[in-house]
Amino acid sequence: MIVEGRNTNGQFSKGNTGGGRLGTGDDKTTKKLSPIEPISNAPKLKLDGDGNGTAAGKTTDEINTNVLTFLKACGTKDADLMTVLINQLSAVLPAQFVKSETHVNGALAMLSGIKPKNEIEGMLAAQMVTTHILSMETAKRAMLADQTVVGVTENVNRCNKLMRTFTLQVEALSKLRGVSKTVTVKHVTVASGGQAIIGDVHHRNTNDKN
């Protein structure tokens, strides 16, 4: 499998791990690419062997800066609320990924990408990430081999409900941000053999000569 990562010189390298192909090329050589800026400003956790996380960073300044990104990602200035949201988000990851920095930080990147502006948006954003994770998990379970028809159907139905919920959450976030549009039809009149009239309809007084 082709994998990419930043080396000690800050450059991105690409090589083949031998487990398959992803992208192009299948040789085992490492190709140095031009240095580029980090592609994400999302908060990062450093996990220990027990899965406990601390803000990543080599210096106190880096750690403090990372903590600020956590607060921003949660849409709050309160450290306790930030901690609760991050712990709740980590808890909904599938058991095999709870101790994976890649998956934990990936979930945090999703949260950060929504850019919540306050605590309400932060809680909704966390729910959106949760819904996405659960929908992908049920979709994966629907594809497992040697399942009964009932098992497949149940997981597909759960996935469908979760994806519909995600769409509603996106709409709710849009409304909170005032970007949704509502069209109100005040009155509809269709005369015989005529066309529909949409809008306010005023009847003229028959006694009015003007």
N, C-alpha and C positions, 0 to 999 in steps of 0.2 A: 504493500500500500504506500502511496506517495504521501508523505507528511511534510508539513512546513513548520518552521519555528524560528525564533530569533536566537542567534548564537551569542557568544560572550562579547563579540565586537559590535553588537547592536544591529547585525545584518540578518536578513532572512535567508535561510538555507532550505534546500529541498533535496530529499533523497528517498530511496525505496527501502521499505522495511522488509520486503519479501513476502508480505501477506496478501498481495493482490494489487490492483491498480485503481488509483483514484486520480483523475485528471489525465495528464499526458506524460509519457516517458516511463521506462521501466528499468533503467540502469541503477546501480547501487552507488553511483558517484554523488558527491554533494556539490551543488552548484550555488555559488554565492550570488545573491541578488543585491541590487543597489539599496542602500539604507533608505528607509522611509519613516515617516512619522507614525507613532502608535495609532492603530485604527480604532481604538476605543478609549473613552475616558470613564468607563464604568468602574465602580468600586471593585476591589479585589480582596478576597479573604485568603489567608494562609492557614491551612488545616494541619493539625497535628495527627498523630496516629489514632487518636480516639474520635476524630472528626470535629474537634473543637476548633473554632476559627478565631483568628485575630486579624486586624487590619494589616495588609501586606505593606512592606516597606523596609528599606535597609537603614534608614536614619529616622530620628524622631520627627523631623520635618516631613519626611515622606509619609510616615504613619499618620501624622496629624492631617496632612493634606488628603490622604485616603479616607480618613474618618469623615471629613467634610463632604466627600463625594457620596458616602453612604447616606448622610443626612439629606443631601440634595436628591438622591435617587428615591428616597422615601417621602419627599415633599414636606419635610419637617425640620425644625431646629431643636427638637426634643430628643435627647439621646435614648431615653427609655422607650419611646414609641418606635424609634429606629430599630432598637434591639429586638423588640417584640415582633415587628414586621419581618425582619430578616430571619428570626428563628422560626416563625410560622411558615415562611416561604421555603426554608430549608427542610422543614418537617414533611412537606408534601412531596418531596422528591422520592422516586422509587428507592427502596431500601438499598439496592446495590450501588446507588449513586450518592448516598448521603455523605460519604467520606471522599467523594471525588471533587477535587478543586475545580476541575473543568466544568462539571455539571452544576455545582453550587454557584460558581462565578458566572456561568452561562445564564442561570436564572436571575442573578443580580443584574446582568447586562440587559435582560429583557425588561426588568423593572426600571432600570435607568433610562432605557430607550423610550419609554412612555413619557418621561419627563413630567412627573406629577408636580403641580404648582403649590399644593397645600396638603393637609392631612387627609381630607376627604378623597382627593385624587390619589394620594399615596395608598390608601386602603383599597380603593377600587383597582388601582394598577396591580397591587399584590394579588387581588382576586382574579384579575385577568390572566396573570402569569400562571396562577394555580389552575385555572380552567384550561389553559393551553397544555400544561404538563399532563393533567389528567386525561384530556382528550387524546393526546398522543399515546399515552399509556394504554388506554382502552383500544385504540386502533391497533397497537402492536399486539395486544392480547387476542384481538379478532383474527390475526394472521398466524397465530401459533398452530403448529401441526397437530394432527390427531385430536381435534376438538369435535364435540358433538355439534350438530346443527343448532341446537338451543344455545350452546355456549357462544358460537359465532354471532348468532342473531342478537343475543343479549349485549355483547360487547359493541356491536355495530350501533345498536339503539342508544347505548350509553354515550358512545362517541358522538352520535348525531345530536343528542340533547346538549352535550357539553359545547359543541361547536356553535349551536344555536344560541346558547347562553353567552358565549364569547362575543357573538355579533351584537347581542343586546347590551353587553358591557361596553363595547366600542361606541354604540349609539348613546349610552348614558354618559360616557366621558365627553362625547361631542356636545351634548346638551349642557353639561357642566361648564364647558368652555365657550358656550354661546355660539357654536358654529353650525348648529342644526338649523334647518329651514322648515317652516311650517306653512303650508298653503291652505287657506280657509276659503271654502266655497260658501258664499252667503246665500245665494238663491239660484236655482236652476229652473228655467221655464222653456218648455218645448211646445211650440204652437203646431197645430195640425199642418203637416206638409212643410213645416219650416225648420229652422235650425235652432240649436240650443243657445240660450242666452245665459251667460254666467256673470253674476255681479248683482248690484242693487238694481231692482226694477221699480220704476215709479210709474203709476197709472195716471194718465192725464184726466183731469176733471172734464166730463162731457159738457158741462155748462160753461166751461171756459172758452170764450170765442177766440182767444189769441193762440 
